Amino acid sequence: MTVNRICRMIPKNKQKAIREIYEDTDGFWIILNEGWNADGMDFPCRTIHCGGDDETEASTVEDLKYQISMIRKL
């Protein structure tokens, strides 16, 4: 999976929420702009993290789609 693939998964109405998307050794990270929340995470935050060594690409994609769907404007 690539960062470009993640960008294509983000609906137009949520693209303005995204400040940054990147990948590191821990998986994929989506950082939200001020005024947006990642409601699918365990606590109020502006950071989405998915993937890593213990997850398959399919489960990472499924988790990312869910987390992206849960982004909301405060």
C-alpha positions in Angstrom: 0.0 0.0 0.0 1.1 3.5 -0.7 0.3 7.0 0.6 -1.2 7.8 -2.8 -3.6 4.9 -2.5 -4.7 6.2 0.9 -5.2 9.7 -0.6 -7.5 8.2 -3.2 -9.6 6.6 -0.4 -10.5 9.9 1.1 -13.9 11.3 0.0 -13.9 14.9 -1.3 -15.9 16.1 1.7 -13.2 15.0 4.1 -10.1 16.0 2.1 -10.0 19.5 3.7 -9.7 17.7 7.1 -6.3 16.1 6.2 -3.1 17.9 7.0 -0.6 15.1 6.4 -0.4 11.4 5.5 2.7 9.4 5.9 4.1 6.0 6.5 6.8 4.9 8.9 7.9 1.6 10.5 4.8 1.6 12.7 2.3 1.9 9.8 0.3 4.7 8.3 -0.6 7.9 9.9 -3.2 10.5 9.0 -2.9 13.9 10.8 -6.0 16.1 10.8 -6.2 19.8 10.7 -7.3 21.8 13.7 -11.1 21.7 14.0 -11.5 18.1 12.9 -11.7 14.9 15.0 -10.9 11.3 14.4 -14.0 9.8 16.1 -13.1 6.2 15.4 -10.0 6.3 17.6 -10.2 5.4 21.3 -10.1 9.0 22.5 -10.7 12.5 21.1 -7.8 13.1 18.7 -6.6 14.5 15.4 -4.4 11.5 14.5 -5.3 8.2 12.8 -2.9 5.3 13.0 -3.3 2.0 11.1 -1.1 -0.8 10.0 2.2 -2.1 11.3 4.0 -5.4 11.3 1.2 -7.4 12.8 -1.5 -6.4 10.4 -2.2 -7.6 6.8 -2.7 -5.1 4.0 -6.4 -6.1 3.8 -7.0 -5.4 7.5 -5.1 -2.1 7.2 -7.2 -1.0 4.3 -10.4 -2.0 6.1 -9.3 -0.1 9.2 -8.3 3.0 7.2 -11.7 3.1 5.4 -13.5 2.9 8.8 -11.3 5.5 10.4 -11.6 7.9 7.5 -15.4 7.5 7.6 -15.4 8.6 11.2 -13.6 11.9 10.6 -15.9 14.8 11.6 -15.7 18.5 11.8 -15.9 19.9 15.4 
